[in-house]
Amino acid sequence: MLNIVFGEIENSIYHPPTYFDNRYEDEWIIDPLTVAMIKDIDKSEVIGAHLIESPVLGPISTKEISGGVKTLILMAFDHTGKIFNASACGDNCAKWIVEIGKRKDLTINLHHVMDFSSVNEFDAIIINTGTVIHNYNEYLAEAFQIKER
């Protein structure tokens, strides 16, 4: 289940890309989920755990993928219980956040109202209010209510 917390929260990782660079494991990179996320978000191909083929940059290391993908990979594979700042992701990561939340209990931290309109129907709990939402419109209503406080 996806859990969303708006605003500051204790023990969240504010800059996930830096955390990723020091914590990722090779097997995370070659996992089919990661391969699909890198292909979709960065338009790049995973050649191996240490090599990504970017159409813009050419061959790059794993540490050179986008911050959004790094954050998604942490959300999917880091099992330390850390909460990651999803505002480090672009809105193009929203569908992947929902997908990861379907696969495991995932709590994210947002400092902005992320655009989940590409998903529309999804379930999440807005931790700030305890409200369970089922679609993008319900998400927006809760998010704007919280942001107005």
SULWOGI-V420473 format. One record per residue. N is the residue number from 1. RES is the residue in one letter. PHI is phi in degrees with one decimal (999 if undefined). PSI is psi in degrees with one decimal (none if undefined). OMEGA is omega as a letter, one per 20 degrees, with the letter a starting at -180 (NA if undefined). Layout:
N;RES;PHI;PSI;OMEGA + N;RES;PHI;PSI;OMEGA
This chain:
1;M;999;139.9;r + 2;L;-85.8;128.2;r + 3;N;-118.5;131.2;a + 4;I;-120.0;129.8;r + 5;V;-118.1;123.0;r + 6;F;-91.7;136.9;r + 7;G;91.2;-170.5;a + 8;E;-67.9;142.8;r + 9;I;-144.7;139.4;a + 10;E;-62.9;140.9;r + 11;N;69.3;15.9;r + 12;S;-83.5;154.1;r + 13;I;-92.3;105.0;a + 14;Y;-69.9;-38.8;a + 15;H;-117.8;80.1;a + 16;P;-56.6;-34.3;a + 17;P;-57.8;-38.6;r + 18;T;-67.5;-43.1;r + 19;Y;-59.6;-44.7;r + 20;F;-56.8;-49.2;a + 21;D;-57.4;-24.9;a + 22;N;-103.9;-3.6;a + 23;R;-129.9;-16.2;a + 24;Y;-65.8;156.6;r + 25;E;-116.0;143.2;a + 26;D;-52.9;-40.1;a + 27;E;-65.7;-23.3;r + 28;W;-63.8;-35.9;a + 29;I;-72.1;-34.9;a + 30;I;-94.0;1.2;r + 31;D;-64.7;140.7;a + 32;P;-54.2;-34.1;r + 33;L;-63.8;-46.9;r + 34;T;-62.8;-44.3;r + 35;V;-56.5;-43.9;r + 36;A;-66.9;-40.6;a + 37;M;-66.4;-42.5;r + 38;I;-64.3;-40.9;r + 39;K;-63.3;-43.3;a + 40;D;-73.6;-50.6;a + 41;I;-79.8;-49.4;a + 42;D;-95.8;-4.6;a + 43;K;56.0;36.0;a + 44;S;-123.4;161.2;a + 45;E;-109.8;133.3;r + 46;V;-81.3;118.4;r + 47;I;-91.0;-38.3;r + 48;G;-167.0;-178.2;a + 49;A;-61.6;-22.9;a + 50;H;-118.7;6.8;a + 51;L;-140.7;125.9;r + 52;I;-121.9;137.6;r + 53;E;-102.0;109.6;a + 54;S;-98.2;134.7;r + 55;P;-68.7;-19.2;a + 56;V;-97.4;-46.3;a + 57;L;-97.3;-11.4;a + 58;G;80.7;-151.3;r + 59;P;-68.5;128.1;r + 60;I;-132.0;161.2;r + 61;S;-83.6;166.1;r + 62;T;-57.8;-33.7;a + 63;K;-71.4;-7.4;a + 64;E;-102.1;3.9;r + 65;I;-70.0;167.7;a + 66;S;-65.6;154.6;r + 67;G;-62.4;-32.9;r + 68;G;-63.9;-45.5;r + 69;V;-67.2;-39.5;r + 70;K;-57.6;-43.3;a + 71;T;-65.3;-42.8;r + 72;L;-60.8;-42.8;a + 73;I;-61.3;-43.0;r + 74;L;-61.0;-43.8;r + 75;M;-58.6;-38.3;a + 76;A;-78.7;-36.7;a + 77;F;-119.5;-18.9;r + 78;D;-74.5;123.5;a + 79;H;-110.6;28.4;a + 80;T;-87.4;-8.0;a + 81;G;85.1;6.8;r + 82;K;-65.6;151.0;r + 83;I;-106.9;126.9;a + 84;F;-104.5;142.1;r + 85;N;-72.3;102.9;a + 86;A;-74.1;-9.9;r + 87;S;-70.4;-9.3;r + 88;A;-74.8;-10.8;r + 89;C;-97.9;152.1;r + 90;G;-80.6;168.5;r + 91;D;-63.0;-20.2;r + 92;N;-68.6;-8.1;r + 93;C;-92.1;-8.7;a + 94;A;-56.5;-45.0;a + 95;K;-64.1;-30.8;r + 96;W;-75.5;-34.1;r + 97;I;-62.2;-43.7;r + 98;V;-62.3;-43.3;r + 99;E;-60.8;-45.4;r + 100;I;-63.1;-38.8;r + 101;G;-65.1;-23.8;r + 102;K;-75.9;-28.1;a + 103;R;-86.9;-24.8;a + 104;K;-158.7;165.0;r + 105;D;-69.8;123.5;a + 106;L;-134.1;123.7;r + 107;T;-110.6;126.0;r + 108;I;-119.0;160.2;r + 109;N;-115.2;130.0;r + 110;L;-122.2;138.9;r + 111;H;-111.6;5.0;r + 112;H;-146.8;170.2;r + 113;V;-88.8;99.2;a + 114;M;-67.9;146.0;a + 115;D;-87.7;100.7;r + 116;F;-95.9;16.9;a + 117;S;-64.1;-21.7;r + 118;S;-69.8;-17.0;a + 119;V;-100.2;-42.4;a + 120;N;63.1;-69.5;a + 121;E;-95.0;116.3;r + 122;F;-161.5;155.5;r + 123;D;-105.5;139.0;r + 124;A;-158.4;160.7;r + 125;I;-111.9;126.8;r + 126;I;-88.3;104.7;a + 127;I;-60.8;-36.7;a + 128;N;-56.0;-35.1;a + 129;T;-115.8;-12.9;a + 130;G;77.9;9.3;a + 131;T;-82.6;133.8;r + 132;V;-90.7;126.7;r + 133;I;-113.0;156.2;a + 134;H;-125.8;-4.9;a + 135;N;-158.7;175.0;a + 136;Y;-62.5;-40.7;a + 137;N;-63.8;-41.9;r + 138;E;-64.8;-39.2;r + 139;Y;-59.5;-48.6;a + 140;L;-60.4;-43.5;a + 141;A;-58.7;-45.9;r + 142;E;-67.4;-44.7;a + 143;A;-61.2;-45.1;a + 144;F;-70.5;-32.3;r + 145;Q;-63.1;-42.1;a + 146;I;-69.3;-42.8;a + 147;K;-66.2;-26.3;r + 148;E;-76.3;-16.9;a + 149;R;-70.2;none;NA
